[in-house]
Amino acid sequence: MAASSGPKIGSTLVWATLLVLASTVAHAQSSATSQAPPTSAFEAAGPKTLRVTWQQALDRAAARNPSAYVAEQEIARADALVREARAGWLPILSGNGSYVRLDSARSFAGTVTTPIAQWNGNLQLTVPIVSPSAWANDWHAQDNRDLATASAADVRRQLSTAVGRVYLTVLLQHQQLDVATRARDTARSHYDYAHTRLGLGLGNGVDDARAEQELRTDEAQLKDAETALVRVQSALATLLSEEDLVDVADAFDLATAPAPDTALDTARRRRADVRALEARRTASAHLRRDEWVYYAPSLLAQAQAFKETETALQPGSGWQIAVVLSIPFYDGGMRYGVRREREAVDKEALAQLEATLRQVSVEVRTAFRVVANADESLRAARQAAAAATSAAALADKSYRGGASTNIEVVDAQRRAHDSASAVALAEDAARQARLDLLVATGAFP
């Protein structure tokens, strides 16, 4: 028995050595094939990609996105309207000149009353002394400028939030791509081993087909992950107004959110959307406050100096001053309609502000709970991934030792892949939850 067992053991070792060598060679050839340069010109060139950091992405969006640019131009427009309104209660100086030539001079009793050629030049100064309507227009234009400034800040907040979400999504897709790549490599290694066993007569066709099916599935999922990455890079490029794809350059740590006991007050003070609504409410309240200007009189002074063709009836030069008082007794009911309109606008602004403040309260409280739940979910996902990875390693070891079929290996690898993907999703959910908390409390951007 001892004499016969020696050759049997030696034969088994030889076959095992050949199997390992063949598997190693097949895996090396497969890896070389997967790393070969692409064949098409498009794949060889590839789309251009610009890499940006977190802060660079926010800065580029604020500087180049059309929404941010339009918001800035609205501020400039509001400034111009302030100057236009202010001109209504500032002095106005104007000059006029004319030249008239008749077919013949006009005369009466031998005296020329209208020469054949006449010219006239004058300067007129108009000074509003009491102009309530112009004053109110100036005040309201300044309110609108403050509203435009607050609205621009809110636009930047919304834009930065969108950029932040997409930036985090790009990070997620990179993680998913890494997971899919590792799953493909693991499935290829398993397929090479199963295929080598089949070629050496030690395996069976079912194991080989099952291993190949798992490899092709992982290859398809890898391509899907690459496609998803390109799409989110394109979305980030759109937000940054870039012509090429935009990729992330670094992982980063988000800022620390305010403490829970002060977060609500901080949000109501710092959030740009709340400030924009407060500016709108202030503007509408001032409109109601200034309804009195429609009932107030106005007073202006006019001074004019002139020089013209002297005639027997008109001097060659002179000046005149006039003071004009205007009292609005009846305007057809317009001011009563204006009062009702402004009252409605003020009530709308107040209702929107109060509703937003209630929403802020809900968002802040919800964000803290979501962050806590996301952290717990991430912790559990990482533990599950560690267990699944260990199970996959044990299943592969058992299969290579001949103690099980590759059904257990394929199942364990799928679970490990799903667990790794779940970790990536949980990490993204945790990052997105923290971003939502910063946005809710007004700490971002």
C-alpha positions, 0 to 999 in steps of 0.5 A: 500500500505504501509503495503504491501511494507514492507514485499516486501522490507524485502524480497529483502534485504534478497535475496540481503544479501544471494546473497552477502554471497554466492558470497563471499563464492564462490569467496573464494573457487575459490581463494583457488582452484587457490592457491592450490599447483600444482599436478605434480612433475615438477610443484611442483619443478619448474625450478630453477631461478637465480635473478640478478640485472641490473649491475650483468647481464652486469657483468656476460655476460662480464665475462661468455659469449663465445663471450666476452671470445673469444674477450678477447682471440683474444687480447691475440693472438694479443699480442703473434703475436706482440712478434713473429713479434718483434723477427724478428729484435732482435738478435738470438743466437743458438748453434749446436753440432754433433758427427760423427764416421767413419768405419776407419780413413782417412789418406794421406801420413801417416798423419791422415786427418779425425779421426775415431771419430769427434765432433763439437760444435759452437755458432752462433749469428745473428744480424739484423742491417737493417731489414725494413721488420721485423720492419714493421711486428712489427708495423703492429702487434701492429696495429692489437693488437689495432684493436683486443682491439677495436673489443673486446670493440665492442663485449662487446657493442653488448653483453651488448645491447642484455642483456639490451634488454632482461632484459627490456623484462623480466621486461615487461613480469612481468608486463604483467603477473601482468596484466593478473593475475588481469584480471583473478581475476576480471573475476573470481569475476564477474563469481562468482557473475553471477553464484551465481545469477543464482543459486539463481534464480535471473540471467540468463544462458546467463550472467553466460556463458558469464562470464565463457567464459571471465574467461576461456579466461583470464586464458588462457592468464595468462598461455600464459603470464607465458610461455612468461616470462619463454622464456625470462628468458631462453634467458637471461640465454643463454646470461649470460651462466647460467644453470638455468633460470635468472630473474630480481631482480630490476627495475632501472633507465637508465643513462642520455643520453648526451645533444642533441647538444653534443650527435653526437660528443660524439657518434663519440668519444665514440662508440665502433663500430666507434673506431673499424673501426677507428682502422681498417682504421689506420692499413690499412693506415699504411700498405700502408705507409710501402710499401717502405720496399719491396724496401729497402735493409737489412743488418745483421751480423753473428758471429760464434765461434766453437770448434771441433776435431782438424785435420791436416787440421782443427784447434781445435777452432776458430771464424768467422764474416760475414756481409750480404747485401741483395738488392731486385732488382726484386721479380717477381712483388709481391710487386706491387701486395701487393701495389694494395691489400693494396690500396683496403683494405684501401679504403674499410676501409675508406668507411666503417668508413664514412658510419658508421659515417653517420649511427651514425648521423641518429641513434642519431637524430632518437633516440631522436625523438623516446624517445620523441614519446615514452614518449607521447605514455606512457602518453596517454596510462596511461590516457586511462588505468585510464579511462578504469579502471573507466569505468569497475568499473562503469559498474560492479557497474551498473550490480550489481545494476541491471541497465545493463547486463553483456555485458557491464561489460565484454566489460569494463573489456576487455578494461581495461585489454587491456589498462593495457597491453598497458601501460606495452607495452608503458613503455617497449617501453619508456625504450627500446627507452632510451636504444637505445638512450644510445647505439646510443650516446655511453653512454652504456655500 
